[in-house]
Amino acid sequence: MLARLMQISDSASTAWRYLPGLAVCLAIASMSLWLAQCAGTGVVWALLLGVAVASTVAIRAEFVPGIELASKHVLRIGVALLGLQISQETLHALNVASVIWLCASVILILAAGWIVGPLLGIARDLSMVLAASVAICGASAAAAFAMVFLSGENSKRDMGCTIGLVSLLSMTAMLAYAPLTHAMGLSPQAAGFVLGGSIQEVVHAVAAGYSVSAGAGDMATLTKLLRVALLAPMLFLFGAAATRAQSGVSSLPLLPWFLVVFTLFALLNLFGFVPKPLETVAAGVSRFCLVVALAGIGIMLPWRNLVSYGWQPLALLILLSALLLAFMAGFVILMPFG
């Protein structure tokens, strides 16, 4: 009995270690979501507020465990929960040709990042994180690829800066792409396909689609979620390619646990085992986890070294975004539908 009580006491003590830092991240995340209702997005505000805290207040040692928990494990939980957004509706709403084109667009952007990034002087590991943020699902894909590809002292800086930049570019795309589809004279279905297939962040793609029409919003949502569904296979594929390029040996990398759970959740939802209310709740929890994690990343970010991130990553993000938009627009021009 005494041993059991001691075990409970140790567990409570361990949990208490994480509470101060985690509470700070939760507070920043809550404030970020409130600010996002006025302007911007939660992830950008969380990153900026985290950096502001770190630049003005010395982080005491007792806060570090909880902040690291948020920036690592809460981030992984957020990515894993994305799998519950993949449903049968995502696949049934698109015809075979559009699905193939969408998959090809993701592979094209990732391959372009693999090739063009080093030509711009960007390390290939970082260029793959940048490309994934454009090709798949913005901050979530950047975080997932960063946890596999990035390591070393600059990894937090590279992840934080990439997520911040791609979120800002995605907001710009949300405002600019919808009028562009109107100027092109696209039908609602075609407009939704272009918006969902080219805007980086899920929330921005959905908002841009519904700003055109309800039909365009539905198509943009389903198209974007199909891109999200490609997160695990693309990370597996390009992770294997990176392993072979570095070691010269063809081997299949082990998927991290959060991508295994992502895949499991997606399969459960595809086969109808996940209730619709749970799917809706999971989407909100996933987004909140990402905002909490970005608060932790911002606090631990070596902000004095941000200048060393350089202009090349931004140039690559803009180049890949323009290429993706052209590729998606080309499909609806060559093969109009809806």
C-alpha positions as CSV (number, residue, x, y, z in Angstrom):
1,M,0.0,0.0,0.0
2,L,2.8,2.3,0.9
3,A,4.6,1.5,-2.3
4,R,1.5,2.4,-4.3
5,L,1.1,5.7,-2.5
6,M,4.7,6.5,-3.2
7,Q,4.2,5.7,-6.9
8,I,1.2,8.0,-7.0
9,S,3.2,10.7,-5.3
10,D,6.0,10.4,-7.8
11,S,3.6,10.5,-10.7
12,A,1.9,13.7,-9.3
13,S,5.4,15.2,-8.8
14,T,6.3,14.5,-12.4
15,A,3.1,15.9,-13.7
16,W,3.6,19.1,-11.6
17,R,7.0,19.7,-13.2
18,Y,5.2,20.3,-16.5
19,L,2.4,22.4,-15.2
20,P,4.0,25.9,-15.0
21,G,5.4,25.9,-18.6
22,L,2.4,24.3,-20.1
23,A,0.1,26.8,-18.4
24,V,2.1,29.6,-20.0
25,C,1.7,28.1,-23.4
26,L,-2.0,27.5,-22.9
27,A,-2.4,31.2,-21.8
28,I,-0.5,32.4,-24.9
29,A,-2.5,30.1,-27.1
30,S,-5.8,31.4,-25.7
31,M,-4.8,35.0,-26.2
32,S,-3.6,34.1,-29.8
33,L,-6.9,32.6,-30.7
34,W,-8.7,35.7,-29.4
35,L,-6.4,38.0,-31.4
36,A,-7.0,35.9,-34.5
37,Q,-10.7,36.8,-34.3
38,C,-9.6,40.4,-35.0
39,A,-6.8,39.7,-37.6
40,G,-4.3,37.1,-38.6
41,T,-4.2,33.5,-37.5
42,G,-3.7,31.7,-34.2
43,V,-0.4,30.1,-35.1
44,V,1.2,33.4,-36.2
45,W,0.1,35.2,-33.1
46,A,1.3,32.3,-30.9
47,L,4.7,32.4,-32.5
48,L,5.0,36.2,-32.2
49,L,3.8,36.3,-28.6
50,G,6.1,33.5,-27.7
51,V,9.1,35.3,-29.2
52,A,8.0,38.5,-27.5
53,V,7.9,36.8,-24.1
54,A,11.3,35.2,-24.6
55,S,12.8,38.5,-25.7
56,T,11.6,40.4,-22.7
57,V,11.6,37.9,-19.8
58,A,14.2,35.4,-18.8
59,I,12.7,31.9,-18.8
60,R,13.2,30.3,-15.4
61,A,14.2,26.7,-15.2
62,E,11.0,25.4,-13.7
63,F,9.1,26.6,-16.9
64,V,11.3,24.7,-19.3
65,P,9.9,21.1,-19.0
66,G,6.3,22.2,-19.7
67,I,7.3,24.5,-22.6
68,E,9.3,21.7,-24.2
69,L,6.4,19.3,-23.7
70,A,4.1,21.8,-25.6
71,S,6.6,22.4,-28.4
72,K,7.3,18.7,-29.0
73,H,4.6,16.3,-27.8
74,V,1.5,18.6,-28.0
75,L,2.6,19.3,-31.6
76,R,2.7,15.6,-32.4
77,I,-0.8,15.1,-30.9
78,G,-2.1,17.9,-33.1
79,V,-0.7,16.4,-36.3
80,A,-2.0,12.9,-35.3
81,L,-5.5,14.2,-34.9
82,L,-5.5,15.6,-38.4
83,G,-6.1,12.0,-39.6
84,L,-9.7,12.2,-38.3
85,Q,-10.5,14.9,-40.9
86,I,-10.1,12.3,-43.7
87,S,-13.5,10.9,-44.7
88,Q,-15.2,9.0,-47.5
89,E,-16.7,12.3,-48.7
90,T,-13.2,13.5,-49.5
91,L,-12.6,10.8,-52.0
92,H,-16.2,10.5,-53.5
93,A,-16.5,14.2,-54.4
94,L,-13.6,14.1,-56.9
95,N,-13.3,12.2,-60.1
96,V,-10.3,10.0,-60.9
97,A,-8.6,12.5,-63.1
98,S,-8.7,15.3,-60.5
99,V,-7.4,13.0,-57.8
100,I,-4.5,11.9,-59.9
101,W,-3.7,15.6,-60.8
102,L,-3.9,16.5,-57.1
103,C,-1.5,13.8,-56.1
104,A,0.8,14.7,-59.0
105,S,0.8,18.4,-57.8
106,V,1.9,17.4,-54.3
107,I,4.7,15.2,-55.7
108,L,5.7,18.0,-58.1
109,I,6.1,20.6,-55.4
110,L,8.0,18.3,-53.1
111,A,10.3,17.3,-55.9
112,A,10.8,20.9,-56.9
113,G,11.7,21.7,-53.3
114,W,14.2,18.8,-53.3
115,I,15.9,20.2,-56.5
116,V,15.5,23.9,-56.3
117,G,16.2,24.4,-52.6
118,P,19.9,23.5,-52.7
119,L,20.3,25.6,-55.9
120,L,19.2,28.6,-53.8
121,G,21.7,27.7,-51.1
122,I,19.1,26.1,-48.7
123,A,19.9,22.8,-47.0
124,R,17.9,20.0,-48.5
125,D,16.3,19.1,-45.1
126,L,15.0,22.6,-44.7
127,S,13.9,22.8,-48.4
128,M,11.8,19.7,-47.9
129,V,10.0,21.3,-44.9
130,L,9.4,24.4,-46.9
131,A,8.1,22.4,-49.9
132,A,5.8,20.3,-47.6
133,S,4.2,23.4,-46.1
134,V,3.2,24.5,-49.6
135,A,2.3,21.1,-51.1
136,I,0.3,19.6,-48.3
137,C,-1.2,21.6,-45.4
138,G,0.8,24.6,-44.3
139,A,1.9,24.7,-40.7
140,S,0.9,21.1,-39.9
141,A,2.9,19.7,-42.8
142,A,5.9,21.9,-41.9
143,A,5.8,20.7,-38.4
144,A,5.5,17.0,-39.3
145,F,8.3,17.2,-41.9
146,A,10.5,19.3,-39.5
147,M,10.2,16.6,-36.8
148,V,11.6,14.0,-39.2
149,F,14.0,16.1,-41.3
150,L,15.4,18.8,-39.1
151,S,17.9,18.4,-36.3
152,G,20.6,20.5,-34.7
153,E,20.8,23.9,-33.1
154,N,18.9,25.7,-35.8
155,S,16.0,23.3,-36.1
156,K,13.6,25.3,-33.8
157,R,14.5,28.5,-35.7
158,D,13.9,26.9,-39.0
159,M,10.6,25.3,-38.0
160,G,9.3,28.4,-36.3
161,C,10.3,30.8,-39.2
162,T,8.9,28.4,-41.8
163,I,5.5,28.0,-40.0
164,G,5.3,31.8,-39.6
165,L,6.1,32.6,-43.2
166,V,3.8,29.9,-44.7
167,S,0.9,31.1,-42.5
168,L,1.4,34.7,-43.7
169,L,1.6,33.5,-47.3
170,S,-1.5,31.4,-46.9
171,M,-3.5,34.4,-45.6
172,T,-2.3,36.4,-48.6
173,A,-3.4,33.6,-50.9
174,M,-6.8,33.4,-49.2
175,L,-7.4,37.1,-50.1
176,A,-5.9,37.0,-53.6
177,Y,-6.8,33.6,-55.1
178,A,-10.6,33.9,-54.8
179,P,-10.9,37.1,-56.9
180,L,-8.5,35.4,-59.3
181,T,-10.8,32.5,-59.9
182,H,-13.6,34.9,-60.5
183,A,-11.5,36.8,-63.0
184,M,-10.8,33.5,-64.8
185,G,-14.5,32.9,-65.1
186,L,-14.3,29.5,-63.3
187,S,-17.4,27.6,-62.2
188,P,-17.9,27.1,-58.5
189,Q,-16.6,23.5,-58.6
190,A,-13.5,24.5,-60.6
191,A,-12.8,27.5,-58.4
192,G,-13.1,25.3,-55.3
193,F,-10.7,22.7,-56.8
194,V,-8.1,25.4,-57.5
195,L,-8.5,27.0,-54.1
196,G,-8.4,23.8,-52.2
197,G,-5.5,22.5,-54.3
198,S,-3.3,25.6,-54.0
199,I,-3.8,27.5,-50.7
200,Q,-1.5,26.3,-48.0
201,E,-3.5,26.2,-44.8
202,V,-6.8,24.3,-44.4
203,V,-8.7,27.1,-42.7
204,H,-7.7,29.6,-45.4
205,A,-8.6,27.3,-48.3
206,V,-12.0,26.7,-46.8
207,A,-12.6,30.4,-46.1
208,A,-11.5,31.3,-49.6
209,G,-13.8,28.7,-51.1
210,Y,-16.9,29.8,-49.2
211,S,-16.2,33.4,-50.1
212,V,-16.9,32.4,-53.7
213,S,-20.0,30.2,-53.1
214,A,-21.3,27.3,-51.0
215,G,-20.5,24.9,-53.8
216,A,-16.9,26.2,-54.1
217,G,-16.5,26.0,-50.4
218,D,-17.5,22.4,-50.3
219,M,-15.2,21.5,-53.1
220,A,-12.3,23.5,-51.6
221,T,-12.7,21.7,-48.3
222,L,-12.7,18.2,-49.8
223,T,-9.9,19.0,-52.2
224,K,-7.8,20.4,-49.3
225,L,-8.5,17.4,-47.1
226,L,-7.3,15.1,-49.8
227,R,-4.0,16.9,-49.8
228,V,-3.9,16.5,-46.0
229,A,-4.4,12.7,-46.5
230,L,-1.2,12.6,-48.5
231,L,0.9,13.8,-45.5
232,A,1.9,10.4,-44.2
233,P,2.7,8.7,-47.6
234,M,4.6,11.7,-48.8
235,L,6.7,11.9,-45.6
236,F,7.4,8.2,-45.9
237,L,8.3,8.4,-49.6
238,F,10.6,11.4,-49.3
239,G,12.0,10.3,-46.0
240,A,13.2,7.1,-47.7
241,A,14.7,9.2,-50.6
242,A,16.5,11.4,-48.1
243,T,17.9,8.3,-46.2
244,R,19.1,6.8,-49.5
245,A,20.7,10.1,-50.6
246,Q,22.6,10.5,-47.3
247,S,23.7,6.9,-46.8
248,G,23.6,5.5,-50.3
249,V,21.6,2.6,-48.9
250,S,18.0,2.1,-49.9
251,S,16.0,1.6,-46.7
252,L,12.5,2.4,-45.5
253,P,12.4,4.8,-42.6
254,L,10.3,4.0,-39.6
255,L,7.3,6.3,-39.4
256,P,7.2,8.3,-36.2
257,W,4.3,7.4,-33.9
258,F,2.3,10.5,-34.6
259,L,2.1,9.6,-38.3
260,V,1.2,6.0,-37.5
261,V,-1.7,7.3,-35.4
262,F,-2.6,9.8,-38.2
263,T,-2.8,6.9,-40.6
264,L,-4.9,4.8,-38.2
265,F,-7.3,7.7,-37.5
266,A,-7.7,8.3,-41.2
267,L,-8.5,4.6,-41.9
268,L,-11.0,4.5,-39.1
269,N,-12.7,7.6,-40.4
270,L,-12.7,6.3,-44.0
271,F,-14.4,3.1,-42.9
272,G,-17.1,5.0,-41.0
273,F,-16.0,4.1,-37.4
274,V,-15.7,7.7,-36.3
275,P,-18.9,9.7,-35.3
276,K,-19.3,13.0,-37.1
277,P,-19.4,15.0,-33.8
278,L,-16.0,13.4,-32.8
279,E,-14.6,14.4,-36.2
280,T,-15.6,18.0,-35.7
281,V,-14.3,18.1,-32.1
282,A,-11.0,16.6,-33.2
283,A,-10.5,19.2,-35.9
284,G,-10.7,22.0,-33.3
285,V,-8.5,20.2,-30.8
286,S,-5.9,19.6,-33.5
287,R,-5.8,23.2,-34.4
288,F,-5.6,24.3,-30.7
289,C,-2.7,21.8,-30.1
290,L,-0.8,23.4,-33.0
291,V,-1.3,26.9,-31.5
292,V,-0.2,25.7,-28.1
293,A,2.9,24.1,-29.7
294,L,3.7,27.3,-31.6
295,A,3.6,29.2,-28.4
296,G,6.2,26.9,-26.9
297,I,8.3,27.0,-30.0
298,G,8.2,30.8,-30.0
299,I,9.3,31.0,-26.3
300,M,12.2,28.6,-27.0
301,L,13.1,30.1,-30.3
302,P,16.7,31.5,-30.5
303,W,15.2,34.8,-31.7
304,R,18.5,36.6,-31.8
305,N,19.5,34.3,-34.7
306,L,16.4,34.9,-36.8
307,V,18.3,37.1,-39.2
308,S,20.4,34.1,-40.2
309,Y,17.4,32.3,-41.6
310,G,17.9,34.4,-44.7
311,W,15.7,35.5,-47.6
312,Q,16.2,32.3,-49.6
313,P,13.5,30.3,-47.8
314,L,10.9,33.0,-48.4
315,A,11.9,33.1,-52.1
316,L,11.5,29.3,-52.3
317,L,8.0,29.5,-50.6
318,I,6.8,32.1,-53.1
319,L,8.2,30.2,-56.1
320,L,6.6,26.9,-55.1
321,S,3.3,28.6,-54.3
322,A,3.2,30.2,-57.7
323,L,4.1,26.9,-59.4
324,L,1.3,25.1,-57.5
325,L,-1.2,27.7,-58.4
326,A,-0.3,27.5,-62.1
327,F,-0.4,23.7,-62.0
328,M,-3.9,23.6,-60.5
329,A,-5.2,26.4,-62.7
330,G,-3.8,24.5,-65.7
331,F,-6.0,21.5,-64.9
332,V,-9.3,23.3,-64.8
333,I,-8.4,25.1,-68.1
334,L,-7.4,21.9,-69.9
335,M,-10.1,19.7,-68.3
336,P,-12.9,22.0,-67.2
337,F,-15.5,20.4,-64.9
338,G,-18.5,21.4,-62.8
